[in-house]
Amino acid sequence: MTDEYFMKKALVQAENAFSAGEFPVGCVIADKKNILAIGFRHGTSGQHSNEIDHAEIVALRALYEKTAVENMNELTLYCTMEPCLMCLGAILISGIPRIVYAYEDVMGGGTRCDLSKAAPLYSECDVSIVPHVLRQQSLALFKAFFSQPENDYWKNSLLAEYTLAQKI
């Protein structure tokens, strides 16, 4: 299976989030052939909104609840948006060595941080990051989200302005 194949599956999760009125981020965790866990962003709308239920965290929880993974070092995490610092830290600590994302998070993306300056728990992680796989498809979802007047999540933010200025 290819990165594009698994990213398309993550995009389905992002579409599920969008359909639920949530920020359209989707995630899948896979080995070379199979999807082991999925997740999409929760908690961006309604009275129980929060900044914890990111798609990556939801997928990691599902992975731990569902499977006893013996070789985390053979997994890849696919996400439709660049992971933030919280999610990047969780991914690194989990031992997943490869992250593939679709759309850059110019406001809160964590993958451009210089890990060599981080504490040993993070700086000693060997992680490969592959950006912009199916970027245009992910961008289309974010543009649709930020174009809806009823969506207040990150409205008028740097990310919203950057996204709406992008060409599809």
KOLFI-255905 format. One line per field, with one value per residue: residue number from 1; x negated, y, z of N, C-alpha, C in turn; residue in one letter. Coordinates in pm, whole numbers, plus 50000, padded with zeros to 5 digits. Layout:
<vexlums>
n = NUM ...
n_px = X ...
n_py = Y ...
n_pz = Z ...
ca_px = X ...
ca_py = Y ...
ca_pz = Z ...
c_px = X ...
c_py = Y ...
c_pz = Z ...
res = A ...
</vexlums>
This chain:
<vexlums>
n = 1 2 3 4 5 6 7 8 9 10 11 12 13 14 15 16 17 18 19 20 21 22 23 24 25 26 27 28 29 30 31 32 33 34 35 36 37 38 39 40 41 42 43 44 45 46 47 48 49 50 51 52 53 54 55 56 57 58 59 60 61 62 63 64 65 66 67 68 69 70 71 72 73 74 75 76 77 78 79 80 81 82 83 84 85 86 87 88 89 90 91 92 93 94 95 96 97 98 99 100 101 102 103 104 105 106 107 108 109 110 111 112 113 114 115 116 117 118 119 120 121 122 123 124 125 126 127 128 129 130 131 132 133 134 135 136 137 138 139 140 141 142 143 144 145 146 147 148 149 150 151 152 153 154 155 156 157 158 159 160 161 162 163 164 165 166 167 168
n_px = 49916 49965 49847 50033 50266 50322 50345 50573 50759 50734 50833 51101 51176 51139 51339 51556 51535 51579 51843 51971 51962 51723 51374 51195 51002 50840 50715 50511 50357 50119 49974 49756 49950 50207 50471 50462 50572 50803 50903 51079 51105 51248 51456 51449 51669 51985 52101 51919 51657 51306 50946 50810 50895 50770 50728 50507 50454 50693 50677 50441 50525 50724 50567 50413 50618 50731 50544 50258 49976 49682 49460 49411 49237 49274 49483 49683 49805 50070 50192 50429 50363 50074 49922 49971 49772 49844 49955 49741 49552 49684 49690 49416 49335 49484 49347 49383 49231 49267 49422 49676 49815 50082 50164 50006 49972 49968 49998 49987 49832 49614 49403 49182 49017 48702 48587 48347 48281 48453 48564 48404 48587 48735 48551 48393 48544 48600 48736 48921 49047 49297 49417 49713 49862 50122 50209 50375 50634 50685 50659 50885 51094 51040 51065 51337 51442 51354 51489 51752 51996 52109 51923 51712 51466 51133 51178 51098 50830 50468 50427 50678 50689 50459 50528 50764 50656 50516 50476 50670
n_py = 49882 50232 50564 50750 50594 50533 50795 50879 50733 50858 51105 51040 51013 51278 51397 51285 51418 51681 51657 51619 51869 51942 52042 51968 51729 51426 51098 50810 50513 50292 49976 49833 49723 49726 49912 50004 50168 50441 50788 51095 51453 51580 51783 52055 52200 52297 52272 52129 52173 52127 52120 51882 51645 51573 51447 51274 51199 51071 50856 50730 50654 50471 50280 50181 50080 49880 49703 49501 49615 49497 49585 49889 50037 49977 50114 50373 50700 50868 51181 51437 51695 51876 51759 51905 52042 51902 51663 51571 51518 51306 51116 51073 50969 50737 50577 50551 50573 50719 50984 51103 51373 51585 51865 52166 52313 52625 52779 52628 52402 52133 51991 52114 52185 52200 51916 51835 52010 51958 51792 51481 51263 51323 51422 51206 51046 50880 50996 51010 51246 51314 51551 51705 51511 51443 51705 51904 51795 51785 52056 52154 52066 52211 52472 52471 52436 52672 52856 52843 53028 52966 52824 52872 52799 52871 53088 53374 53345 53312 53069 53029 53255 53213 52966 53028 53197 53031 52862 52625
n_pz = 50000 49946 50047 49958 49941 50214 50310 50179 50322 50568 50494 50458 50725 50802 50652 50783 51028 50940 50843 51083 51185 51293 51323 51034 51058 51005 51088 51043 51159 51053 50949 50706 50544 50659 50816 51146 51339 51369 51363 51423 51451 51746 51956 51878 51849 51993 52339 52487 52406 52347 52367 52344 52219 51963 51628 51603 51868 51933 51753 51845 52103 52029 51904 52120 52283 52131 52024 52087 52011 51888 51744 51725 51583 51321 51222 51066 51100 50962 50881 50816 50864 50961 51257 51582 51855 52093 51992 51836 52036 52171 51967 51922 52175 52171 51999 51729 51422 51189 51025 50823 50660 50529 50500 50583 50905 50962 51183 51420 51383 51465 51356 51250 51448 51611 51709 51816 52012 52210 52516 52619 52598 52375 52186 52126 51970 51665 51396 51095 50873 50644 50439 50287 50138 49932 49965 49841 49847 50120 50181 50044 50209 50446 50351 50286 50543 50682 50531 50600 50757 51006 51149 51412 51504 51529 51368 51179 51238 51204 51071 50944 50774 50615 50497 50353 50165 49999 49684 49514
ca_px = 50000 49888 49883 50156 50377 50355 50389 50714 50837 50735 50924 51238 51197 51153 51474 51648 51530 51645 51988 52019 51945 51595 51256 51179 50874 50854 50589 50506 50228 50114 49848 49737 50065 50336 50504 50477 50653 50850 50956 51100 51109 51369 51445 51429 51799 52074 52069 51811 51538 51179 50826 50739 50937 50717 50741 50394 50472 50805 50626 50347 50606 50788 50461 50380 50734 50772 50439 50128 49882 49548 49357 49453 49139 49313 49607 49683 49923 50113 50283 50462 50299 49949 49947 49929 49670 49899 49968 49607 49495 49748 49646 49276 49329 49544 49249 49413 49116 49292 49542 49707 49929 50127 50168 49922 50039 49879 50020 49954 49764 49500 49301 49064 48937 48570 48591 48215 48275 48554 48518 48364 48702 48778 48438 48334 48637 48565 48865 48921 49168 49324 49525 49786 49922 50262 50231 50486 50760 50701 50682 51024 51179 51018 51127 51482 51470 51336 51584 51886 52009 52149 51807 51635 51338 51017 51224 51013 50695 50364 50453 50795 50650 50365 50601 50856 50576 50455 50549 50688
ca_py = 50000 50356 50675 50809 50506 50554 50933 50883 50682 50966 51207 50995 51050 51424 51424 51250 51530 51794 51628 51633 52008 51954 52080 51850 51658 51282 51028 50665 50453 50171 49912 49842 49669 49736 50020 49951 50260 50562 50892 51228 51561 51602 51888 52190 52268 52259 52321 52049 52186 52111 52116 51756 51536 51585 51322 51187 51146 50976 50735 50663 50587 50355 50181 50119 50008 49772 49610 49496 49630 49456 49659 50025 50093 49943 50184 50510 50777 50954 51282 51533 51822 51864 51747 52012 51998 51801 51537 51526 51457 51176 51025 51039 50882 50608 50498 50549 50642 50785 51069 51156 51463 51644 52011 52229 52397 52740 52844 52545 52278 52102 51906 52192 52213 52138 51817 51818 52099 51913 51699 51352 51177 51358 51442 51077 50974 50881 51008 51056 51325 51332 51649 51742 51400 51478 51836 51976 51738 51830 52200 52176 52050 52323 52591 52457 52458 52813 52936 52834 53133 52912 52765 52973 52745 52937 53190 53493 53314 53302 52948 53054 53350 53144 52864 53091 53261 52927 52824 52480
ca_pz = 50000 49931 50134 49905 49979 50355 50329 50137 50435 50668 50442 50490 50864 50805 50600 50892 51122 50874 50841 51221 51226 51363 51245 50948 51066 51018 51111 51049 51195 50972 50918 50561 50470 50727 50908 51281 51419 51302 51451 51368 51551 51824 52056 51828 51845 52102 52473 52546 52322 52418 52282 52368 52131 51827 51553 51633 52003 51923 51685 51937 52206 51965 51883 52248 52336 52042 51984 52153 51900 51929 51672 51692 51489 51184 51193 51015 51132 50852 50931 50712 50899 51036 51401 51672 51951 52183 51918 51799 52156 52194 51860 51949 52292 52137 51925 51585 51365 51061 51021 50691 50672 50404 50497 50685 51004 50975 51311 51536 51345 51549 51295 51211 51568 51614 51817 51877 52127 52308 52620 52561 52566 52239 52094 52089 51881 51524 51328 50957 50848 50501 50427 50166 50063 49903 50026 49780 49895 50258 50172 50003 50328 50537 50289 50304 50685 50717 50452 50658 50859 51137 51217 51485 51548 51470 51274 51174 51287 51103 50992 50858 50669 50526 50423 50258 50060 49915 49562 49498
c_px = 49911 49929 50014 50279 50419 50401 50534 50805 50843 50829 51070 51271 51215 51291 51579 51652 51605 51797 52050 52006 51817 51485 51212 51038 50903 50718 50609 50365 50225 49975 49836 49858 50201 50349 50532 50565 50689 50895 50986 51122 51246 51348 51417 51559 51883 52024 51956 51683 51412 51064 50745 50771 50898 50722 50629 50409 50584 50757 50528 50422 50670 50687 50431 50495 50763 50667 50321 50025 49742 49439 49407 49361 49169 49437 49581 49814 49949 50215 50307 50411 50173 49979 49896 49823 49720 49903 49831 49541 49552 49704 49503 49265 49386 49446 49279 49307 49143 49426 49557 49827 49959 50108 50088 50006 49946 49892 49971 49884 49637 49385 49176 48978 48804 48563 48455 48199 48374 48489 48491 48479 48748 48661 48375 48427 48591 48696 48846 49053 49181 49442 49595 49837 50072 50302 50355 50622 50788 50731 50827 51119 51163 51077 51278 51521 51464 51431 51725 51901 52045 52034 51723 51495 51224 51056 51134 50872 50595 50390 50570 50758 50557 50439 50690 50782 50513 50542 50555 50660
c_py = 50125 50461 50739 50725 50533 50697 50949 50833 50786 51078 51169 51031 51201 51465 51390 51363 51650 51777 51642 51777 52035 51999 51957 51788 51510 51217 50878 50624 50318 50108 49916 49798 49702 49861 49958 50039 50382 50663 51017 51327 51571 51728 52027 52267 52221 52305 52243 52057 52178 52109 51990 51650 51559 51448 51224 51122 51042 50846 50659 50590 50461 50243 50106 50037 49880 49664 49613 49498 49597 49542 49797 50085 50055 50019 50323 50575 50873 51053 51388 51673 51793 51857 51869 51957 51889 51665 51483 51459 51320 51073 50979 50941 50744 50517 50484 50632 50722 50857 51121 51249 51531 51796 52068 52316 52515 52809 52759 52415 52256 52031 51983 52230 52138 52044 51798 51906 52060 51822 51562 51260 51200 51365 51311 50993 50988 50880 51065 51128 51351 51429 51645 51627 51427 51610 51906 51926 51783 51980 52230 52163 52167 52452 52587 52486 52607 52904 52933 52936 53081 52849 52875 52926 52804 53038 53314 53470 53318 53181 52968 53147 53286 53044 52925 53161 53159 52899 52673 52443
c_pz = 50000 50035 50089 49945 50124 50382 50283 50248 50548 50623 50464 50634 50878 50754 50705 50996 51065 50876 50979 51272 51301 51267 51166 50947 51087 51028 51100 51088 51127 50975 50765 50480 50529 50811 51044 51369 51336 51406 51373 51481 51614 51908 52005 51819 51964 52237 52540 52462 52409 52319 52303 52264 51985 51760 51587 51770 52004 51860 51775 52048 52150 51943 52012 52305 52259 52024 52077 52040 51950 51867 51631 51587 51345 51140 51135 51058 51017 50905 50823 50743 50980 51186 51479 51769 52045 52112 51878 51918 52183 52091 51888 52066 52262 52063 51777 51515 51238 51065 50879 50709 50539 50402 50613 50778 51033 51111 51429 51504 51426 51480 51251 51330 51560 51734 51884 52000 52236 52412 52557 52523 52422 52141 52048 52001 51737 51446 51188 50933 50698 50488 50291 50080 50052 49968 49972 49830 50039 50261 50136 50123 50424 50481 50307 50448 50719 50640 50508 50771 50998 51214 51280 51522 51464 51361 51289 51229 51171 51012 50896 50743 50568 50437 50317 50144 49964 49793 49554 49354
res = M T D E Y F M K K A L V Q A E N A F S A G E F P V G C V I A D K K N I L A I G F R H G T S G Q H S N E I D H A E I V A L R A L Y E K T A V E N M N E L T L Y C T M E P C L M C L G A I L I S G I P R I V Y A Y E D V M G G G T R C D L S K A A P L Y S E C D V S I V P H V L R Q Q S L A L F K A F F S Q P E N D Y W K N S L L A E Y T L A Q K I
</vexlums>
